[in-house]
Amino acid sequence: MRLILYMLLIYVLAAPLSACGKKASIEPPPGTKKTDYPRSYPG
């Protein structure tokens, strides 16, 4: 029972930390076409 509680406690403490930090570049990679929003949809 203690093992389950320890695992749950570790998960609860570690979960918010996994959301921190920059995951990827905000700018598109070089050589890609830049898109500006809002776009006009074909209609």
C-alpha positions, 0 to 999 in steps of 0.5 A: 500500500505504501508503494502505491502512495509513494508512486502517486506522490511522486507522480503528483509532484513531477507532473507539473514540472513536465509542463515547464520549458520551451518545447520547440522553436516559435519561429518556423524552420528556415526555408519554409513558407511563412503563413500569416493569420487570419487566412481566407478560406476557399469558398 
